């Protein structure tokens, strides 16, 4: 799972971000109540991946990839970090998927063994924000990799460890966990969740 690339041409105003954060916090708390997935995590992921809901095509602020029972699907541009083997596996899926290496000063952008690519990939569509949050929670509760990390979090309530554990599979960006943790620490996010829980 990976968010479609968010690249705003005109950033949202502070008031628009606050309004969207309230919507996200309400959906996150409702899903936390029914699933146990921490609202801090889902709120931060939603904000990071959608640019405060500015970019959520098809009602998909999490960048959830298309899946068999999805309400719909859409082919979108995004960025991914792939090793050569991961790139080969991605392109073997075909169905309109493409990948082009991103270049800085004539050299592919690399971190460790991974290169950054501009890709086209299939993402799910959702009829509502609530539907997207519910699917996000289902994935963390039922997904083969995420299930163990979620179980560990439910036992030890260590949110930082949980973020770092799921980030390894959730996104290809090597800085994903750090970005999520920084958002969780923001006072405006904490305040919005406190209000939603009240």
C-alpha positions as CSV (number, residue, x, y, z in Angstrom):
1,X,0.0,0.0,0.0
2,X,1.3,3.4,-0.8
3,X,-0.1,6.9,-1.1
4,X,-0.4,8.5,-4.5
5,X,2.1,11.4,-4.7
6,X,0.9,14.6,-3.2
7,X,2.3,17.6,-4.8
8,X,0.3,20.7,-4.1
9,X,0.3,23.6,-6.6
10,X,-1.6,25.9,-4.1
11,X,-1.3,24.7,-0.5
12,X,-4.4,24.8,1.6
13,X,-4.9,27.7,4.0
14,X,-4.6,27.2,7.7
15,X,-8.3,27.4,8.1
16,X,-8.9,24.7,5.4
17,X,-6.3,22.5,7.0
18,X,-8.0,22.9,10.4
19,X,-11.4,22.1,8.9
20,X,-10.1,19.0,7.1
21,X,-8.2,17.8,10.2
22,X,-11.6,17.9,12.1
23,X,-13.2,15.6,9.4
24,X,-10.2,13.3,9.6
25,X,-10.2,13.2,13.4
26,X,-13.9,12.3,13.5
27,X,-13.5,9.4,11.0
28,X,-10.3,8.2,12.8
29,X,-12.0,8.2,16.2
30,X,-15.1,6.4,14.9
31,X,-12.9,3.7,13.4
32,X,-10.7,3.5,16.5
33,X,-13.9,2.8,18.5
34,X,-14.9,0.0,16.2
35,X,-11.5,-1.5,15.4
36,X,-9.0,-0.5,18.1
37,X,-6.6,1.0,15.5
38,X,-5.2,4.1,17.2
39,X,-6.7,7.3,15.8
40,X,-3.3,9.0,16.1
41,X,-1.8,6.6,13.5
42,X,-4.7,6.7,11.0
43,X,-5.0,10.5,11.3
44,X,-1.3,11.1,10.7
45,X,-1.2,8.6,7.8
46,X,-4.3,10.3,6.2
47,X,-2.8,13.8,6.5
48,X,0.6,12.7,5.2
49,X,-0.7,10.8,2.2
50,X,-3.5,13.2,1.2
51,X,-1.9,16.5,2.0
52,X,-4.6,17.4,4.6
53,X,-7.3,15.9,2.3
54,X,-6.2,18.1,-0.6
55,X,-5.3,15.0,-2.7
56,X,-7.7,12.1,-2.1
57,X,-8.8,11.0,-5.6
58,X,-11.7,8.6,-5.6
59,X,-12.2,9.3,-1.8
60,X,-9.0,7.5,-1.1
61,X,-6.8,9.6,1.3
62,X,-4.6,6.6,2.3
63,X,-3.5,5.7,-1.2
64,X,-4.8,2.2,-0.7
65,X,-4.0,0.1,-3.7
66,X,-6.8,-1.5,-5.7
67,X,-8.0,-4.9,-4.3
68,X,-10.5,-7.5,-5.4
69,X,-13.6,-6.3,-3.5
70,X,-12.8,-2.5,-3.8
71,X,-15.9,-0.3,-4.6
72,X,-13.9,0.9,-7.7
73,X,-10.4,1.4,-9.0
74,X,-8.4,4.2,-10.7
75,X,-5.0,4.3,-12.4
76,X,-2.9,7.1,-10.8
77,X,0.5,8.7,-10.8
78,X,2.6,8.1,-7.7
79,X,6.2,7.7,-6.5
80,X,7.7,4.5,-5.3
81,X,11.1,3.3,-4.1
82,X,12.2,0.0,-5.6
83,X,15.1,-2.3,-5.5
84,X,15.8,-3.9,-9.0
85,X,13.9,-7.0,-7.9
86,X,10.9,-5.0,-6.6
87,X,10.8,-3.0,-9.8
88,X,10.8,-6.2,-11.9
89,X,8.0,-7.7,-9.7
90,X,5.9,-4.4,-10.0
91,X,6.2,-4.2,-13.8
92,X,5.3,-7.9,-14.1
93,X,1.8,-7.1,-12.8
94,X,1.3,-5.2,-16.1
95,X,-2.4,-3.9,-16.5
96,X,-1.2,-0.3,-17.4
97,X,1.5,-0.1,-14.7
98,X,4.6,1.9,-15.7
99,X,7.8,3.1,-13.9
100,X,10.4,5.7,-14.8
101,X,13.4,6.4,-12.7
102,X,13.4,9.9,-11.1
103,X,16.7,11.7,-11.9
104,X,18.5,14.5,-10.1
105,X,21.3,16.2,-12.0
106,X,21.4,13.3,-14.5
107,X,21.6,10.6,-11.8
108,X,18.8,8.3,-10.5
109,X,17.6,9.3,-7.0
110,X,18.8,6.5,-4.7
111,X,18.7,5.7,-1.0
112,X,20.6,2.5,-0.2
113,X,19.6,-0.2,-2.6
114,X,16.4,1.5,-3.7
115,X,15.8,4.0,-6.5
116,X,12.9,6.4,-6.7
117,X,10.4,5.9,-9.6
118,X,7.5,7.9,-11.0
119,X,4.9,5.2,-11.6
120,X,1.4,4.5,-12.7
121,X,-0.5,2.1,-10.4
122,X,-4.0,1.1,-9.6
123,X,-5.6,2.5,-6.4
124,X,-9.0,1.8,-4.8
125,X,-12.0,4.2,-4.9
126,X,-14.3,4.7,-1.9
127,X,-17.7,6.4,-1.6
128,X,-16.9,8.1,1.7
129,X,-14.1,9.0,4.0
130,X,-15.5,6.6,6.5
131,X,-15.3,3.8,4.0
132,X,-11.6,4.5,3.4
133,X,-10.8,4.6,7.2
134,X,-12.7,1.3,7.6
135,X,-10.7,-0.4,4.9
136,X,-7.4,1.0,6.3
137,X,-8.3,-0.5,9.7
138,X,-9.3,-3.9,8.1
139,X,-5.9,-4.0,6.4
140,X,-4.0,-3.4,9.7
141,X,-6.2,-6.0,11.5
142,X,-6.2,-8.7,8.9
143,X,-3.2,-8.2,6.6
144,X,-0.6,-10.9,7.0
145,X,2.3,-8.5,7.9
146,X,0.3,-5.9,9.8
147,X,-1.7,-8.3,12.0
148,X,1.3,-9.2,14.1
149,X,2.3,-5.6,14.5
150,X,-1.3,-4.7,15.5
151,X,-1.4,-7.5,18.0
152,X,1.9,-6.3,19.5
153,X,0.5,-2.8,19.8
154,X,-2.7,-4.0,21.5
155,X,-0.5,-5.7,24.0
156,X,2.2,-3.0,24.8
157,X,0.4,0.2,23.5
158,X,3.8,1.4,22.1
159,X,2.7,3.6,19.3
160,X,6.2,4.5,18.1
161,X,7.1,0.8,17.7
162,X,3.8,0.2,16.0
163,X,4.4,3.0,13.4
164,X,7.9,1.7,12.7
165,X,6.8,-1.9,12.4
166,X,4.0,-1.2,9.9
167,X,6.0,1.4,7.9
168,X,8.4,-1.4,6.8
169,X,5.6,-2.9,4.7
170,X,3.1,0.0,4.3
171,X,5.2,2.4,2.2
172,X,8.3,2.2,0.1
173,X,9.6,5.6,1.3
174,X,12.6,5.2,3.7
175,X,11.4,8.2,5.7
176,X,7.8,7.2,6.1
177,X,7.8,6.2,9.8
178,X,9.6,9.5,10.7
179,X,7.1,11.6,8.8
180,X,4.2,9.8,10.5
181,X,5.7,10.2,14.0
182,X,6.3,13.9,13.4
183,X,2.7,14.4,12.5
184,X,1.5,12.4,15.6
185,X,3.5,14.8,17.8
186,X,1.9,17.9,16.4
187,X,-0.3,19.8,18.9
188,X,-3.1,20.5,16.3
189,X,-3.5,16.8,15.7
190,X,-3.6,16.0,19.4
191,X,-6.2,18.7,19.9
192,X,-8.4,17.6,17.1
193,X,-8.4,14.0,18.4
194,X,-9.2,15.2,21.9
195,X,-12.2,17.1,20.6
196,X,-13.4,14.2,18.4
197,X,-13.1,11.8,21.4
198,X,-15.2,14.2,23.5
